[in-house]
Amino acid sequence: MNTVTTTTSATAVSAPGTSAATATAPGTAWYEVALCAQTGPEFFFPEPGSSLRDAKRLCAACEGRAGCLEYALANDERFGVWGGLSESERHALRQRG
Protein backbone atom coordinates (compact mmCIF):
# COMPACT_ATOMS: atom_id res chain seq x y z
CA MET A 1 0.00 0.00 0.00
CA ASN A 2 1.39 3.42 -0.98
CA THR A 3 0.85 6.40 1.29
CA VAL A 4 1.04 9.99 0.15
CA THR A 5 1.70 12.66 2.75
CA THR A 6 0.96 16.27 2.02
CA THR A 7 2.14 19.16 4.14
CA THR A 8 1.55 22.85 3.94
CA SER A 9 3.67 25.70 5.19
CA ALA A 10 0.78 28.07 5.92
CA THR A 11 -0.06 28.65 9.54
CA ALA A 12 -3.42 29.95 10.63
CA VAL A 13 -3.28 33.10 12.67
CA SER A 14 -4.90 32.86 16.04
CA ALA A 15 -6.66 35.66 17.79
CA PRO A 16 -4.76 37.77 20.29
CA GLY A 17 -4.26 35.98 23.56
CA THR A 18 -3.99 32.48 22.13
CA SER A 19 -0.88 30.36 22.28
CA ALA A 20 -0.70 29.13 18.66
CA ALA A 21 2.53 29.84 16.79
CA THR A 22 1.67 32.41 14.17
CA ALA A 23 4.96 34.07 13.35
CA THR A 24 5.42 32.06 10.14
CA ALA A 25 2.17 33.20 8.52
CA PRO A 26 2.49 36.14 6.11
CA GLY A 27 2.13 39.49 7.84
CA THR A 28 2.42 38.17 11.39
CA ALA A 29 5.97 39.08 12.44
CA TRP A 30 4.35 41.46 14.96
CA TYR A 31 3.10 38.44 16.90
CA GLU A 32 6.63 37.62 18.07
CA VAL A 33 6.71 40.80 20.18
CA ALA A 34 2.99 40.98 20.93
CA LEU A 35 2.02 41.30 24.57
CA CYS A 36 -1.28 39.56 23.80
CA ALA A 37 0.64 36.35 23.17
CA GLN A 38 1.50 36.36 26.87
CA THR A 39 -2.05 36.85 28.19
CA GLY A 40 -5.38 35.11 27.97
CA PRO A 41 -8.01 35.77 25.30
CA GLU A 42 -10.49 37.11 27.87
CA PHE A 43 -8.73 40.50 27.69
CA PHE A 44 -9.21 40.77 23.93
CA PHE A 45 -12.56 39.01 23.55
CA PRO A 46 -14.56 40.21 26.56
CA GLU A 47 -18.21 39.42 27.15
CA PRO A 48 -20.61 41.84 25.43
CA GLY A 49 -20.95 45.02 27.45
CA SER A 50 -17.67 44.42 29.32
CA SER A 51 -14.91 46.99 29.47
CA LEU A 52 -12.19 47.01 26.82
CA ARG A 53 -9.95 49.18 29.00
CA ASP A 54 -7.52 46.40 30.03
CA ALA A 55 -7.03 45.21 26.46
CA LYS A 56 -6.50 48.73 25.15
CA ARG A 57 -4.04 49.51 27.95
CA LEU A 58 -2.01 46.40 27.08
CA CYS A 59 -2.13 47.24 23.37
CA ALA A 60 -0.94 50.80 24.05
CA ALA A 61 2.27 49.39 25.56
CA CYS A 62 2.81 46.77 22.84
CA GLU A 63 5.57 46.99 20.22
CA GLY A 64 3.47 44.91 17.81
CA ARG A 65 0.42 47.16 17.94
CA ALA A 66 0.74 48.73 14.47
CA GLY A 67 1.39 45.39 12.77
CA CYS A 68 -1.49 43.81 14.65
CA LEU A 69 -3.87 46.53 13.52
CA GLU A 70 -2.65 46.25 9.93
CA TYR A 71 -3.21 42.49 10.07
CA ALA A 72 -6.72 42.89 11.50
CA LEU A 73 -7.71 45.41 8.84
CA ALA A 74 -6.21 43.37 5.99
CA ASN A 75 -7.94 40.19 7.19
CA ASP A 76 -11.25 41.78 8.17
CA GLU A 77 -11.08 40.64 11.79
CA ARG A 78 -14.54 41.37 13.10
CA PHE A 79 -14.33 40.36 16.74
CA GLY A 80 -12.20 41.38 19.68
CA VAL A 81 -9.60 44.06 20.24
CA TRP A 82 -6.84 44.11 17.62
CA GLY A 83 -4.13 46.77 17.47
CA GLY A 84 -5.79 48.67 20.29
CA LEU A 85 -9.10 49.12 18.48
CA SER A 86 -12.49 47.54 19.11
CA GLU A 87 -14.72 46.05 16.43
CA SER A 88 -16.66 49.29 16.02
CA GLU A 89 -13.48 51.41 15.94
CA ARG A 90 -11.98 49.22 13.20
CA HIS A 91 -15.24 49.38 11.27
CA ALA A 92 -15.23 53.19 11.48
CA LEU A 93 -11.59 53.28 10.36
CA ARG A 94 -12.43 51.12 7.33
CA GLN A 95 -15.33 53.41 6.45
CA ARG A 96 -13.07 56.49 6.51
CA GLY A 97 -10.75 54.97 4.26
C-alpha distances in whole Angstrom, upper triangle without the diagonal:
4,7,10,13,16,20,23,26,29,30,32,36,37,40,43,43,40,38,35,34,35,37,34,34,37,40,40,41,44,42,42,46,46,48,46,43,45,46,45,45,48,50,48,47,50,51,53,57,56,57,55,58,56,53,55,57,54,53,56,56,52,51,48,50,51,47,46,49,47,44,45,47,44,42,44,44,46,46,47,49,48,50,53,53,53,51,54,55,52,53,57,55,53,56,58,56
4,7,10,13,17,20,23,26,27,29,33,35,38,41,41,38,36,32,32,33,34,31,31,34,37,37,38,41,39,40,43,44,46,44,41,43,45,43,43,46,48,46,45,49,50,52,55,54,56,53,56,54,51,53,55,51,50,54,53,49,49,46,48,48,44,43,46,44,41,42,44,41,39,41,41,44,44,45,47,45,47,51,51,50,49,52,53,50,50,54,53,50,53,56,53
4,6,10,13,17,20,22,24,26,29,31,34,37,37,34,32,29,28,29,30,28,28,30,34,33,35,38,36,36,40,40,42,40,37,39,41,40,39,42,44,42,42,45,46,48,51,51,52,50,52,50,47,49,51,48,47,50,49,46,45,42,44,44,41,40,42,41,37,39,41,38,35,38,38,40,40,42,43,42,44,47,47,47,45,49,49,46,47,51,49,47,50,52,50
4,7,10,13,17,19,21,23,27,28,32,35,35,32,30,27,26,26,28,25,25,27,31,30,32,35,33,33,37,37,40,38,35,38,39,38,37,40,42,40,40,43,44,46,50,49,50,48,50,48,45,47,49,45,44,47,47,43,42,39,41,41,38,37,39,38,34,36,38,35,32,35,35,37,38,39,41,39,41,44,44,44,43,46,47,43,44,48,46,44,47,49,47
4,7,10,13,16,17,20,23,25,29,31,32,28,26,23,22,23,24,21,21,24,27,27,28,31,29,30,33,34,36,34,31,34,35,34,34,37,39,37,36,40,41,43,47,46,47,44,46,44,41,43,45,42,40,44,43,40,39,36,38,38,34,33,36,35,31,33,35,32,30,32,32,35,35,36,38,36,38,41,41,41,40,43,44,40,41,45,43,41,44,46,44
4,7,10,12,15,17,20,23,26,29,30,26,25,21,20,20,21,18,18,20,24,24,26,29,27,27,31,31,34,32,29,32,33,33,32,35,37,34,34,38,39,41,44,43,44,42,44,42,39,41,42,39,38,41,41,37,36,33,35,35,31,30,33,31,28,29,31,28,26,29,29,32,32,33,35,33,35,38,38,38,37,40,40,37,38,41,40,38,41,43,40
4,7,9,11,14,17,19,23,26,26,23,22,18,17,17,18,15,15,17,21,20,22,25,23,24,27,28,30,29,26,29,30,30,29,32,34,31,31,35,37,39,42,41,41,39,41,39,36,37,39,36,34,38,37,33,32,29,31,31,28,27,30,28,25,26,28,26,24,27,26,29,30,31,32,30,31,35,35,35,34,37,38,34,36,39,37,35,39,40,38
4,6,8,11,14,17,21,23,24,21,20,16,15,14,15,12,11,14,17,17,19,22,20,21,25,25,28,26,24,27,28,28,27,30,31,29,29,33,35,36,39,38,39,36,38,36,33,34,36,33,31,35,34,31,29,26,28,28,24,24,26,25,21,23,25,22,20,23,23,26,27,28,29,27,28,31,32,32,31,34,34,31,32,35,34,32,35,37,34
4,6,10,13,16,19,21,22,20,18,15,12,11,12,8,8,11,14,14,15,19,17,18,21,22,25,24,21,24,26,26,25,29,30,27,28,32,34,35,38,37,37,34,36,34,31,32,34,31,29,32,31,27,26,23,25,25,21,21,24,22,19,21,23,20,19,22,22,25,26,27,27,25,26,29,30,31,30,33,33,29,31,34,32,30,34,35,33
4,7,9,13,16,18,20,17,17,13,11,9,10,7,6,8,12,12,14,17,15,17,20,20,23,21,19,23,24,24,23,26,27,24,25,28,31,32,35,34,34,31,33,31,28,29,31,28,26,29,29,25,24,21,23,22,19,18,21,19,16,18,20,17,15,18,18,22,22,23,24,21,23,26,26,27,26,29,29,26,27,30,28,27,30,32,29
4,6,9,13,15,16,14,13,9,8,6,8,6,5,9,11,10,12,15,13,14,18,17,20,18,16,19,20,20,19,23,23,21,21,25,27,29,32,31,31,28,30,28,25,26,28,25,23,26,26,23,22,19,20,21,17,16,19,18,14,16,18,16,14,17,16,20,20,20,21,19,20,23,24,25,24,27,27,24,26,29,27,26,29,31,29
4,6,10,13,14,12,12,9,9,7,10,9,7,10,11,10,13,15,12,15,18,16,19,16,15,18,19,18,16,20,21,18,18,22,24,26,29,28,28,25,27,26,22,24,26,23,22,25,25,22,22,18,19,20,16,15,17,16,13,13,16,14,12,14,13,16,16,17,18,16,18,21,21,22,21,24,24,21,23,26,25,23,27,29,27
4,7,9,11,10,10,8,8,5,8,9,7,9,10,8,11,12,9,12,15,13,15,13,12,15,16,16,14,17,18,15,15,19,22,23,26,25,25,22,24,22,19,20,22,20,18,21,21,18,18,15,15,16,13,11,13,13,10,10,14,13,10,13,11,14,14,14,15,13,15,18,18,18,18,21,21,18,20,23,22,21,24,26,25
4,6,8,6,8,6,8,7,10,12,10,13,13,10,13,13,10,13,15,12,14,11,10,13,13,12,10,14,14,12,12,16,19,20,23,22,22,19,21,20,16,18,20,18,16,20,20,17,18,15,15,17,14,12,14,15,11,11,15,15,12,13,11,13,12,12,13,12,14,16,17,17,16,20,20,18,20,23,22,22,25,27,26
4,6,6,9,9,11,10,13,15,13,15,14,11,14,13,10,13,15,11,12,9,9,12,11,10,8,11,11,8,9,13,15,17,20,18,18,16,18,16,13,15,17,15,14,17,18,15,17,14,14,15,14,10,12,14,11,10,13,14,12,12,9,11,9,8,9,8,11,13,14,13,13,17,17,15,17,21,20,20,23,25,24
4,6,9,10,11,10,12,15,14,16,14,11,13,11,9,12,12,8,9,5,6,9,8,8,6,10,9,6,9,12,15,17,19,17,16,14,15,13,10,12,14,11,10,14,15,12,14,11,11,14,12,9,11,14,11,10,14,15,14,14,11,13,11,8,8,7,9,11,12,13,14,17,17,15,18,21,20,20,23,25,24
4,7,9,11,12,14,17,17,19,17,14,15,13,10,12,12,9,8,5,5,7,5,5,4,8,8,7,9,12,15,17,19,17,16,14,15,13,10,13,14,11,11,15,15,13,15,13,13,16,15,12,15,17,15,14,18,19,17,18,14,16,13,10,10,10,12,13,15,15,16,20,20,18,21,24,23,24,27,28,28
4,6,9,10,13,15,15,18,17,14,15,14,11,12,14,11,11,8,6,8,8,7,6,10,11,10,11,14,17,19,22,20,20,17,19,16,14,17,18,15,15,19,18,16,17,15,16,19,17,14,16,18,16,15,19,20,17,18,15,16,14,12,13,13,15,16,18,18,18,22,22,21,23,26,25,25,29,30,30
4,6,9,11,14,14,17,17,14,15,14,10,11,13,11,12,9,6,8,9,9,9,13,14,13,15,17,20,23,25,23,23,21,22,19,17,19,20,17,17,21,20,17,18,16,17,20,18,15,19,20,17,18,21,22,19,21,18,20,18,16,16,16,17,19,21,21,22,25,25,24,26,29,28,28,31,33,32
4,6,9,11,11,15,15,12,13,14,10,11,14,13,14,12,9,11,12,12,12,16,17,15,16,19,22,25,27,25,25,23,24,22,19,21,23,19,19,22,22,18,19,16,18,20,17,15,18,19,16,17,20,20,18,20,17,19,18,17,17,16,18,20,22,22,22,26,26,24,26,29,28,27,31,32,31
4,6,8,9,12,13,10,11,12,9,9,12,12,14,13,9,12,14,15,15,19,19,18,19,22,25,27,30,28,28,25,26,23,21,23,24,20,19,22,21,18,18,15,17,19,16,15,18,19,15,17,20,19,18,20,18,21,20,19,19,17,18,21,23,23,24,27,27,24,27,30,28,28,31,33,31
4,6,6,9,10,6,8,9,7,8,11,11,14,12,10,13,15,16,15,19,19,17,18,22,25,27,29,27,27,24,25,23,20,21,23,19,18,21,20,17,16,13,15,16,13,12,15,15,12,14,17,16,14,17,15,19,18,17,17,15,16,19,20,21,21,25,24,22,24,27,25,24,28,29,28
4,6,8,8,5,5,8,6,6,10,10,14,13,11,14,17,18,18,21,21,19,21,24,27,29,31,30,29,25,26,24,21,22,23,20,18,21,20,16,15,12,15,15,12,12,15,15,12,15,18,16,16,19,17,21,21,20,19,16,16,19,21,23,23,27,25,23,25,28,26,25,29,30,28
4,6,8,7,7,11,10,10,13,14,17,17,15,18,20,21,21,24,24,22,23,27,30,32,34,32,32,28,30,28,24,25,27,23,22,24,23,20,18,15,18,18,14,14,18,16,14,16,19,17,16,19,19,22,22,22,22,19,19,22,24,25,25,29,28,25,27,30,27,26,30,31,29
4,6,6,8,11,10,11,15,15,18,17,15,19,20,21,20,23,23,21,22,26,28,30,32,31,30,27,29,27,23,24,26,23,21,24,24,20,18,15,17,17,13,13,15,14,11,13,16,13,12,16,16,19,20,20,20,17,17,21,22,23,23,26,25,22,24,27,24,23,27,28,26
4,6,8,10,11,13,15,16,19,18,17,21,23,23,22,25,25,22,23,27,30,31,33,32,31,28,29,28,24,25,26,24,21,23,24,20,18,15,16,15,11,12,14,12,9,13,14,11,11,15,15,19,20,21,20,17,17,21,21,23,22,25,24,21,23,25,23,21,25,26,23
4,6,8,9,11,13,13,17,16,16,19,21,22,21,24,23,20,22,25,28,29,31,30,29,25,26,25,22,21,23,21,18,20,20,17,15,11,13,11,8,9,11,9,7,10,12,9,10,14,14,18,19,19,18,14,14,17,18,20,20,23,21,18,20,22,20,19,22,23,20
4,5,6,8,10,10,14,13,12,16,17,19,18,21,20,17,19,23,26,27,29,28,27,23,24,23,19,20,21,18,16,18,18,14,13,9,11,11,7,8,11,10,7,10,13,11,11,15,14,17,18,17,16,13,12,16,17,19,20,23,21,18,21,23,21,20,24,24,23
4,5,6,8,9,13,13,12,15,18,20,19,23,21,19,22,25,28,30,31,30,28,24,25,23,20,20,21,18,16,18,17,13,11,8,11,11,8,9,12,11,10,13,15,14,15,18,17,21,21,20,18,15,14,17,19,21,22,25,23,21,24,25,23,23,26,26,24
4,5,6,6,10,11,10,13,15,17,17,20,18,16,19,22,26,27,28,26,25,21,21,20,17,17,17,15,12,14,13,10,8,5,8,8,5,6,10,10,9,12,14,14,15,17,16,19,19,17,15,12,10,14,16,18,20,22,20,18,21,23,20,21,25,25,23
4,5,5,8,8,7,10,13,14,14,18,16,14,17,20,24,25,27,25,24,20,21,19,15,16,17,14,12,15,14,10,9,7,9,11,8,7,11,12,10,12,15,15,15,17,15,18,18,16,14,11,11,14,16,18,19,23,21,19,22,24,22,22,26,26,25
4,6,9,10,8,10,13,16,16,20,18,17,20,23,27,29,30,28,26,23,23,21,18,19,19,15,14,16,15,11,10,8,11,13,11,11,15,15,14,16,19,19,18,21,19,22,21,19,18,15,14,17,19,22,23,26,24,22,26,28,25,26,29,30,28
4,6,9,8,10,13,15,16,19,17,16,20,22,26,28,29,26,24,21,21,18,16,16,16,12,11,13,11,8,6,6,9,11,10,10,14,15,14,16,19,19,20,22,20,22,21,19,17,14,13,15,18,20,22,25,23,22,25,27,24,25,29,29,28
4,5,6,8,10,12,13,16,14,13,16,18,22,24,25,23,21,17,17,15,12,13,13,10,8,11,10,6,7,5,7,10,9,8,12,13,13,14,17,18,18,19,17,19,18,15,13,11,10,12,15,17,19,22,20,19,22,24,22,23,26,27,26
4,5,5,7,10,11,14,11,11,15,17,20,23,23,20,19,15,15,12,10,11,11,7,7,10,8,6,8,8,9,13,12,11,14,16,15,16,19,20,20,21,18,20,18,15,13,12,11,12,15,17,19,22,20,20,23,25,23,25,28,28,28
4,5,5,7,8,10,8,8,11,14,17,20,21,18,17,14,14,11,8,11,11,8,8,11,11,8,11,9,10,13,13,10,13,15,14,14,17,19,18,19,16,17,15,12,10,9,10,11,13,15,17,20,19,18,21,23,22,23,26,27,27
4,6,8,9,12,11,11,13,16,20,22,24,21,20,17,18,15,12,14,15,11,11,15,13,11,12,10,12,15,14,12,15,17,15,15,19,20,19,20,17,19,17,14,13,12,13,14,17,18,19,23,22,21,24,26,25,25,29,30,29
4,7,10,12,11,12,15,17,20,23,24,21,20,17,17,14,12,15,14,11,12,15,13,11,13,13,14,18,17,15,18,20,18,19,22,23,22,23,20,22,19,16,15,15,15,16,19,20,22,25,24,23,26,28,27,28,31,32,32
4,7,8,8,9,12,13,16,19,21,17,16,14,15,11,10,13,13,10,11,15,14,12,15,14,15,18,18,15,18,21,19,18,22,24,22,23,19,20,17,14,13,14,15,15,17,17,20,23,22,22,25,27,26,27,30,31,31
4,5,6,8,9,11,14,17,18,15,15,14,15,12,10,14,14,12,13,17,16,15,18,17,17,20,20,16,18,21,19,18,22,23,22,22,18,19,15,12,13,14,16,16,17,17,18,22,22,21,24,26,26,27,30,31,31
4,5,5,6,8,11,14,16,14,14,12,14,12,10,13,15,12,13,17,17,16,18,16,16,19,18,15,16,19,17,16,19,21,19,18,15,15,12,9,10,11,14,14,15,14,15,19,19,19,21,23,23,24,27,28,29
4,6,5,5,8,11,13,10,11,10,12,10,9,13,14,13,14,17,18,17,20,19,18,21,21,17,18,22,20,18,21,23,21,20,16,16,12,9,10,13,16,15,15,14,15,18,19,19,21,23,24,25,27,29,30
4,6,6,10,12,13,10,9,7,9,6,5,9,10,9,10,13,14,14,17,16,15,18,19,15,16,20,19,16,19,22,21,20,16,16,12,9,8,11,13,11,13,12,14,17,17,17,20,22,22,23,26,27,28
4,6,10,12,13,11,10,7,10,8,6,8,11,10,10,13,14,13,16,15,13,16,16,12,13,16,15,13,16,18,17,16,12,12,9,5,5,8,10,9,10,9,11,14,14,14,16,19,19,20,22,24,24
4,7,9,11,9,10,9,12,11,9,12,14,13,13,17,18,17,20,18,16,19,19,15,15,18,17,14,17,19,17,16,12,11,7,5,7,10,13,12,12,10,10,13,15,15,16,19,19,20,23,24,25
4,6,8,6,7,7,10,10,9,12,14,14,15,17,19,19,22,21,19,21,22,18,18,21,20,17,20,22,20,19,15,14,10,7,9,12,15,14,13,11,12,14,15,16,18,20,21,22,24,26,27
4,6,5,9,10,13,13,13,15,17,18,18,21,23,23,26,24,22,25,25,21,21,24,23,20,22,25,22,20,17,15,11,10,12,16,19,17,16,13,13,15,17,18,19,21,23,24,25,27,29
4,6,9,10,13,15,14,16,18,19,19,22,24,24,27,25,23,25,26,22,21,24,23,20,21,24,22,20,17,14,11,10,12,16,19,17,15,12,12,13,15,17,17,19,21,22,23,25,27
4,7,9,12,14,14,15,17,19,19,21,24,24,28,26,23,26,27,23,22,25,25,21,23,26,25,22,19,16,13,12,13,17,20,17,15,12,13,13,15,17,18,19,21,23,23,25,27
4,7,9,10,11,13,15,16,17,19,21,22,25,24,22,24,25,22,21,25,24,21,23,26,25,22,19,17,14,11,12,16,18,16,15,12,13,14,16,18,19,20,22,24,25,26,28
4,5,7,9,10,11,13,14,15,18,19,22,22,19,22,23,20,19,23,23,20,22,25,24,22,19,17,14,12,11,15,16,13,13,11,13,14,14,17,18,19,20,23,24,25,27
4,6,5,6,9,10,11,12,15,16,19,18,15,18,20,17,16,19,20,17,19,22,21,19,16,15,12,9,8,11,12,9,9,8,11,12,12,14,16,17,18,20,22,22,24
4,6,5,6,9,10,10,13,14,18,18,15,18,20,17,17,21,21,19,21,24,24,22,19,18,16,12,10,13,13,10,11,10,14,15,14,16,18,19,19,22,24,24,25
4,5,5,6,9,10,11,13,16,17,14,18,19,17,17,21,21,19,21,24,24,23,19,19,16,12,10,13,13,10,12,12,15,17,16,18,20,21,21,24,26,26,27
4,5,5,6,9,10,11,14,14,11,15,16,13,13,17,17,15,18,21,20,19,16,16,13,9,7,9,10,7,9,9,13,15,14,15,18,19,19,21,23,24,25
4,5,5,6,9,10,13,13,10,13,15,13,12,16,17,15,17,20,20,19,16,16,14,11,7,9,8,5,7,9,12,14,12,13,16,17,16,19,21,21,22
4,5,5,7,9,13,13,11,14,17,15,15,18,19,18,20,23,23,22,20,20,18,14,11,12,11,8,11,12,16,17,15,17,20,20,20,22,25,24,25
4,5,5,6,10,11,9,13,15,13,14,17,17,17,19,22,22,22,19,19,17,14,10,11,10,8,11,13,17,19,17,17,21,22,20,23,26,25,26
4,5,5,8,8,6,9,11,9,10,13,14,13,16,18,19,19,16,17,15,12,9,8,6,5,9,11,14,16,14,14,18,19,17,19,22,22,22
4,6,8,10,7,10,13,12,12,15,16,16,17,20,21,21,19,20,18,15,12,11,8,6,10,13,16,18,15,16,19,19,18,20,23,22,22
4,7,9,8,11,13,13,14,17,18,18,20,22,23,23,21,22,21,18,14,13,11,10,13,16,20,21,19,19,23,23,21,23,26,25,26
4,5,5,9,10,10,11,14,15,15,18,19,20,21,19,21,19,16,13,11,9,9,13,16,19,21,18,18,22,22,20,22,25,25,24
4,6,8,9,10,12,13,14,16,18,19,20,21,20,22,21,19,15,13,10,11,15,18,21,23,20,19,23,23,21,23,26,25,24
4,6,5,6,9,10,11,12,14,15,16,18,16,19,18,16,13,10,8,10,13,16,18,21,18,17,20,21,19,20,24,23,22
4,6,5,6,9,10,11,12,14,15,16,15,17,16,14,11,8,5,7,10,13,15,17,15,13,17,18,15,17,20,20,19
4,5,5,6,9,10,11,12,14,15,15,17,17,16,13,9,6,9,11,14,16,17,15,13,16,17,14,15,19,18,17
4,5,5,6,9,10,10,12,14,13,16,17,16,13,10,7,11,13,15,17,19,16,14,17,18,15,16,20,19,18
4,5,5,6,9,10,11,12,10,13,13,12,10,6,5,9,10,12,14,16,14,12,15,17,14,15,19,19,18
4,5,5,6,8,10,10,9,12,13,12,9,6,4,7,8,10,11,13,11,9,12,13,11,12,15,15,14
4,6,5,6,8,10,10,13,15,14,13,9,8,11,11,14,14,16,13,10,13,14,11,11,15,15,13
4,6,5,6,8,8,12,13,13,12,9,9,12,12,14,14,16,15,11,14,16,14,13,17,17,16
4,6,5,6,5,8,10,10,9,6,8,11,10,11,10,13,12,8,11,13,12,11,15,16,15
4,5,5,7,9,11,12,12,9,9,12,10,12,10,12,11,7,9,11,9,8,11,13,11
4,6,8,11,14,15,15,12,12,15,14,15,14,16,15,11,12,14,12,10,14,15,13
4,6,9,11,13,14,11,13,16,14,15,13,15,15,12,12,16,14,12,15,17,15
4,6,9,12,12,11,13,15,13,12,10,12,13,9,9,13,12,9,12,15,14
4,6,8,9,8,11,13,11,10,8,11,12,9,10,13,13,11,14,17,16
4,7,9,9,13,13,11,9,6,9,10,8,8,12,13,12,14,17,17
4,7,8,12,12,10,8,6,9,11,10,11,14,15,14,17,19,20
4,6,10,10,8,6,6,10,11,10,12,15,15,16,18,20,21
4,7,6,5,5,7,10,9,9,12,14,14,15,18,19,19
4,5,6,7,8,11,10,8,12,14,13,14,17,18,18
4,6,9,11,13,11,9,13,14,12,14,17,17,17
4,7,10,12,9,9,13,14,12,15,17,17,18
4,7,8,6,6,9,10,9,12,14,15,15
4,5,5,6,9,10,11,12,14,15,17
4,6,5,6,9,10,11,12,14,16
4,5,5,6,9,10,10,12,14
4,5,5,6,9,10,11,13
4,5,5,6,9,10,11
4,5,5,6,9,10
4,5,5,6,9
4,5,5,6
4,5,5
4,5
4
